[in-house]
Amino acid sequence: MGERITGGCQCGRVRYAVMVEDDEAYLCHCRMCQRATGGVAAALKQVVSDLVTWTRAPDLYASSPSARRGYCAKCGTPLTFEYVEGSAKIDLTVGSFDDPSRFRPTQHFGWESHHAGWLDTAGLPHRRSDEYQPLVDRWEKLRDG
């Protein structure tokens, strides 16, 4: 049996709940996903379309003649990828889930457009947001002022 989990856009205008059967997700490196997300790959979780309920449906963009992408027109959050016809599934962006940490990548797609230098970044220096003083100062100023 699956588990009902929730997600949505950054501003909260578009929200969803979905039944998921597993924690498997994938990275799509195709040029359309790179452009649609502004990243080097899109992290996606494929689910059955009929298992997704929306409190407000996402706005849709026809990214090609055969596919469309859901997003929030207010804040710009990319939310979905789906074929216009011929599929009972939809891909939700992993980052739009309320708890994206549960998912793990199990495959790559669109490999012909991958950027190898961005795949293994484990050896790079790490910095937490709350350790970057200019950011902390900005948030404190907003909170206090």
Secondary structure, 3 states (H helix, E strand, C coil): CCEEEEEECCCCCCEEEEEECCCEEEEECCHHHHHHHCCCCEEEEEEEHHHEEECCCCEEEEEECCEEEEECCCCCCEEEEEECCCCCEEEEEHHHECCHHHCEEEEEECHHHCCHHHCCCCCCCCCCHHHCHHHHHHHHHHHHC
